[in-house]
Amino acid sequence: MLKARKARRSMPPYIPQRDDDVADLLQSFFAREEPESQVGDVARIGGGASKEQFVFSLAKPGEEKRRHVLRMDALEGITETSREREFEILKAFKGVVPVPEPIWLDADASHFPTPAIIMEFVDGVTKPETDGVSVTGLGTVLGYPLRGMLAPQYFANLAKIHNFDWQAAGLENFSAPLADPKQPTRWLIQFWKELLEQDAVTREPVLRLATQWLEDNVPDCENPCVVHGDYRTGNYLFDEESGQMTAILDWEMSYIGDFHADLGWLLQPVFGSRIDGVFRASDIAPPEEMIARYEEASGNTVDPERLHYFTVFNAWKSYILVSALGMQAARTAHNHQDVLLTFLAATGPMFVDELARLLMMEESQ
């Protein structure tokens, strides 16, 4: 996947797909997959910083129209992931936690211009109607009583993800890091390190120091589990009136590894809220309460040292996402969201500062 990514770097700018062209692509696709069906109501979905997404309706003979979502790769984005893996992990978790059902896959772009996945459309919102200013997931405020309605589901679903029997599920596209207890995190570090080497726009000394620290302090992971990779407020849908969570989204960065990585991610300040001096991670609960409620829901014991390790890792990973991958995708015009990617790159110094603070903590011990 990373080799193919290198080969795309010299390609001309990416041209965003027009609704009419997407409609034609979908109609010709379903002429083969669902003969005599009709595609309609094609419209681009906003949000996201890596995939082009479109909602459309599909009417099969003798059936009512049903809505679906098409996700297509751009040439480059804020992440580098596989539609085949995304399809497989969504299939595996169908009926375990609420997820959109994946139905069709074009993993090798045999029909669509780039690899694509088509899944069912799920009703719901990612933030309440009252929060009309923030970028989804960045400082989203759920507020009362919505926060209390969503919190139990938030912890229960994360517990189900981490306690899922992935070996019995036979995830063919997910390599099992079982050779030794450090392998899960070593693989993780090497993947993101390679992306940093490919895409670094500037050479930040703190990033080099953080990379070395992460490699020197890899913790043991005796029981690797499914890690969602981007579990936070903004990446699930819910019904605003009932508070019912309808779907967990954005599984594209999922892998087999240490559950502390998910906890370190959802605890990041950028995803939380601060109201009247109280910080709530993902606007769900203060960090101490988050950890306690996760332990109660999952039965897993959180190791403070491993949580600290993945706090460093996630600040490092966040910088790579916004200031390396995102910035390069915008600079090469290989993504349809170049304005958003450039905006997100401005958060890079915040993660550099966070890494400096965390690494100074290490030096003082």
C-alpha positions in Angstrom: 0.0 0.0 0.0 2.8 2.4 0.9 4.7 1.5 -2.3 1.6 2.2 -4.4 1.3 5.5 -2.6 4.8 6.5 -3.6 4.1 5.8 -7.2 1.1 8.1 -7.2 3.1 11.1 -5.9 4.1 12.2 -9.4 0.5 12.0 -10.8 -1.3 15.2 -12.0 -3.7 17.0 -9.7 -6.8 15.1 -8.6 -10.1 16.3 -10.1 -13.0 16.0 -7.7 -15.9 13.9 -9.1 -19.0 15.7 -10.3 -22.4 14.5 -9.1 -23.5 13.7 -12.7 -20.3 11.7 -13.4 -20.8 9.8 -10.2 -24.4 9.1 -11.1 -23.2 7.6 -14.4 -20.6 5.5 -12.7 -23.1 4.2 -10.2 -25.7 3.4 -12.9 -23.3 1.5 -15.0 -22.0 -0.4 -11.8 -25.5 -1.4 -10.8 -26.4 -2.4 -14.4 -24.1 -5.3 -13.7 -24.6 -5.8 -9.9 -28.4 -5.1 -9.7 -29.9 -5.3 -13.2 -32.9 -3.1 -13.9 -32.3 -1.0 -10.7 -32.3 2.8 -10.9 -29.8 5.2 -9.3 -31.0 8.7 -8.2 -30.6 11.6 -5.8 -26.8 11.6 -6.0 -25.3 14.3 -3.8 -21.9 14.9 -2.3 -21.6 14.5 1.5 -19.5 17.1 3.3 -16.9 16.4 6.0 -14.0 14.1 6.0 -10.4 14.8 5.0 -9.5 11.8 3.0 -12.4 10.2 1.0 -14.9 11.5 -1.5 -18.3 10.6 -0.3 -21.7 10.6 -2.0 -25.2 9.7 -0.9 -27.5 8.2 -3.5 -30.8 6.2 -3.7 -31.1 2.8 -5.3 -34.5 1.5 -6.5 -34.6 -2.2 -7.2 -37.5 -3.6 -9.3 -40.6 -4.0 -7.1 -38.9 -2.4 -4.0 -38.9 1.0 -2.4 -35.8 3.2 -2.9 -33.0 2.7 -0.3 -30.2 5.2 0.4 -26.6 4.2 0.3 -23.2 5.9 0.7 -20.3 5.7 -1.8 -16.8 6.2 -0.4 -14.0 6.6 -2.9 -10.3 7.3 -2.4 -8.6 10.4 -3.5 -5.0 10.1 -4.7 -3.8 11.1 -1.3 -5.4 12.2 2.0 -4.9 12.8 5.7 -4.7 9.0 6.1 -3.5 6.1 4.0 -5.9 3.1 4.4 -7.4 0.2 2.5 -11.0 0.0 1.4 -10.7 -3.8 1.5 -9.8 -3.7 5.1 -12.5 -1.2 5.9 -15.1 -3.5 4.2 -13.9 -6.5 6.1 -13.9 -4.9 9.6 -17.4 -3.4 9.1 -18.7 -6.9 8.0 -17.1 -8.4 11.1 -18.7 -5.9 13.5 -22.2 -6.0 12.0 -24.5 -7.0 14.9 -21.7 -6.5 17.5 -21.9 -2.7 17.6 -23.9 -0.3 15.4 -22.2 0.1 12.1 -23.2 0.9 8.5 -23.5 -2.3 6.6 -21.0 -2.6 3.8 -22.6 -4.1 0.7 -20.4 -3.6 -2.4 -16.6 -3.3 -2.8 -14.4 -2.2 -5.7 -11.0 -2.8 -4.0 -8.8 -2.5 -7.1 -10.7 0.3 -8.9 -11.9 -2.0 -11.6 -15.0 0.1 -12.1 -14.6 3.4 -10.1 -11.7 5.7 -10.7 -10.2 4.8 -7.4 -10.8 2.0 -4.8 -14.4 2.4 -3.5 -16.8 0.9 -1.0 -20.6 1.2 -0.9 -22.5 0.9 2.3 -26.0 1.5 3.7 -27.0 5.0 4.7 -27.7 5.4 8.4 -29.8 8.2 9.8 -28.3 10.3 12.5 -26.1 13.4 13.2 -22.5 13.7 14.5 -23.2 16.8 16.6 -26.3 18.5 18.0 -28.0 21.2 16.1 -27.0 23.8 18.7 -23.3 23.2 17.9 -23.2 25.0 14.6 -19.7 26.5 14.8 -17.2 23.8 15.5 -15.7 21.4 13.0 -17.3 18.0 13.7 -15.3 16.2 16.4 -13.1 19.1 17.2 -14.4 20.7 20.4 -17.9 19.4 19.8 -20.2 20.1 22.8 -22.9 17.5 23.3 -24.3 19.3 26.4 -27.0 18.2 28.8 -29.0 15.9 28.7 -27.4 14.4 25.5 -24.1 13.8 27.1 -25.6 11.6 29.8 -27.7 9.7 27.2 -24.7 8.9 25.0 -22.1 8.1 27.6 -23.2 4.6 28.5 -23.3 3.6 24.9 -20.0 5.2 24.3 -18.3 3.0 26.8 -20.3 -0.1 26.1 -19.4 0.0 22.4 -15.7 0.6 22.9 -15.7 -2.3 25.4 -17.3 -4.5 22.7 -14.7 -3.5 20.1 -11.8 -4.2 22.4 -13.2 -7.5 23.7 -14.1 -8.8 20.2 -12.7 -12.2 19.3 -10.8 -11.1 16.2 -9.0 -14.4 15.8 -12.3 -16.3 15.5 -13.6 -13.7 13.0 -10.9 -14.7 10.5 -9.9 -11.2 9.4 -7.9 -12.2 6.3 -6.6 -8.6 5.6 -5.5 -7.9 9.2 -2.1 -9.4 10.0 -1.8 -10.8 13.5 1.2 -9.4 15.5 1.6 -12.4 17.8 5.4 -13.1 17.5 6.2 -11.3 20.7 4.5 -8.8 23.0 6.2 -5.8 21.5 5.4 -6.6 17.9 1.9 -4.9 17.8 3.3 -1.5 18.7 6.5 -1.9 16.8 4.5 -2.5 13.6 2.4 0.5 14.4 5.4 2.8 15.0 7.1 1.6 11.8 4.0 2.3 9.7 3.6 5.9 10.9 7.3 6.5 10.8 7.4 5.5 7.1 4.5 7.9 6.4 6.4 10.7 8.2 9.5 10.0 6.1 7.6 10.0 2.9 5.6 13.2 3.6 7.5 15.5 6.1 7.2 19.1 4.8 9.4 20.4 7.6 12.0 18.6 9.7 11.0 19.2 13.3 13.7 18.1 15.8 11.0 17.4 18.4 9.4 14.9 16.0 12.8 13.1 15.6 13.2 13.0 19.3 9.6 11.7 19.8 10.2 9.0 17.2 13.4 7.8 19.0 11.6 7.8 22.3 8.7 5.8 21.0 11.1 3.2 19.5 13.1 3.0 22.7 10.1 2.6 25.0 7.8 0.1 23.2 5.6 -1.5 25.9 4.5 -5.1 26.0 1.0 -5.9 24.7 0.2 -9.4 25.8 -3.4 -9.5 24.4 -3.7 -7.6 21.1 -7.2 -6.6 20.3 -9.1 -4.6 17.6 -8.2 -1.0 17.9 -10.7 1.3 16.2 -8.0 4.0 15.6 -10.3 7.0 15.6 -12.9 6.4 18.3 -14.2 9.8 19.5 -17.1 12.1 19.4 -17.6 13.2 15.8 -17.1 9.6 14.6 -20.5 8.2 15.6 -24.0 9.0 14.5 -26.9 9.5 17.0 -30.5 10.4 17.0 -30.6 13.8 18.7 -34.1 13.4 20.2 -33.7 9.9 21.7 -29.9 10.0 22.3 -29.6 6.6 20.6 -26.3 5.9 18.9 -27.1 4.7 15.4 -23.6 4.0 13.9 -19.9 4.0 14.7 -18.1 5.5 11.7 -14.5 5.8 10.3 -13.1 2.4 10.8 -10.5 2.9 8.1 -7.5 3.2 10.6 -8.4 0.1 12.6 -5.8 -2.5 13.2 -4.7 -5.2 15.7 -2.9 -3.7 18.7 -3.0 -2.3 22.2 -6.3 -1.0 23.5 -4.5 1.9 25.3 -4.0 3.5 21.8 -7.8 4.1 21.5 -7.9 5.5 25.1 -5.0 7.9 24.4 -6.7 9.1 21.2 -10.1 9.8 22.7 -8.5 11.6 25.6 -6.7 14.1 23.4 -7.5 17.8 24.3 -8.3 18.7 20.7 -11.3 16.3 20.7 -12.6 17.5 24.1 -14.4 20.5 25.6 -13.6 22.8 28.4 -16.6 24.4 30.1 -16.4 26.3 33.4 -12.9 25.0 33.9 -13.9 21.4 33.5 -12.3 19.4 30.7 -14.3 16.5 29.3 -12.7 14.1 26.9 -14.8 13.9 23.7 -17.3 16.0 25.8 -18.3 12.8 27.5 -16.5 12.9 30.9 -13.3 14.1 32.6 -10.3 11.8 32.0 -10.3 10.1 35.4 -14.0 9.3 35.0 -13.5 8.1 31.4 -10.8 5.6 32.5 -12.9 4.3 35.4 -16.0 3.9 33.3 -14.1 2.2 30.5 -12.6 -0.3 33.0 -16.0 -1.0 34.4 -17.5 -1.6 31.0 -14.7 -3.6 29.5 -13.1 -5.5 32.4 -9.7 -4.3 31.1 -7.3 -2.7 33.5 -5.7 0.6 32.2 -2.0 0.7 32.8 -1.0 4.4 33.5 2.5 3.9 31.9 1.1 2.4 28.7 -1.6 5.1 28.6 1.2 7.8 28.8 3.1 6.0 26.1 0.1 6.2 23.7 -0.5 9.8 24.8 2.9 10.6 23.3 2.2 8.3 20.3 -1.1 10.0 19.5 0.4 13.6 19.6 3.1 12.3 17.3 0.5 10.5 15.0 -1.7 13.7 15.0 1.2 15.8 13.7 1.9 13.3 11.0 -1.7 13.3 9.9 -2.2 17.1 9.7 1.3 18.5 9.0 2.7 15.7 6.9 0.1 13.6 5.1 -2.5 16.4 4.9 -0.1 19.1 4.0 1.5 17.0 1.2 -1.9 16.0 -0.2 -2.9 19.7 -0.3 0.4 20.8 -1.8 0.3 18.2 -4.6 -3.4 18.9 -5.2 -4.1 15.2 -4.8 -7.2 15.7 -2.7 -10.6 17.3 -3.1 -10.4 18.9 0.4 -7.2 21.0 0.0 -8.7 24.0 1.9 -9.7 21.8 4.9 -6.3 20.0 4.8 -4.5 23.3 4.8 -6.6 24.6 7.7 -5.9 21.4 9.7 -2.2 21.7 9.1 -2.3 24.9 11.2 -2.8 22.7 14.2 0.6 21.1 13.7 2.5 23.5 16.1 0.0 22.6 18.8 1.0 18.9 18.6 4.7 19.9 18.5 4.2 21.8 21.7 2.4 18.9 23.3 5.2 16.5 22.3 7.8 18.9 23.8 5.8 19.1 27.1 5.3 15.3 27.3 9.0 14.6 26.5 10.1 17.2 29.1 8.1 15.2 31.6 10.1 12.2 30.7 13.4 14.1 31.2 12.3 15.3 34.6 11.6 11.8 36.0 
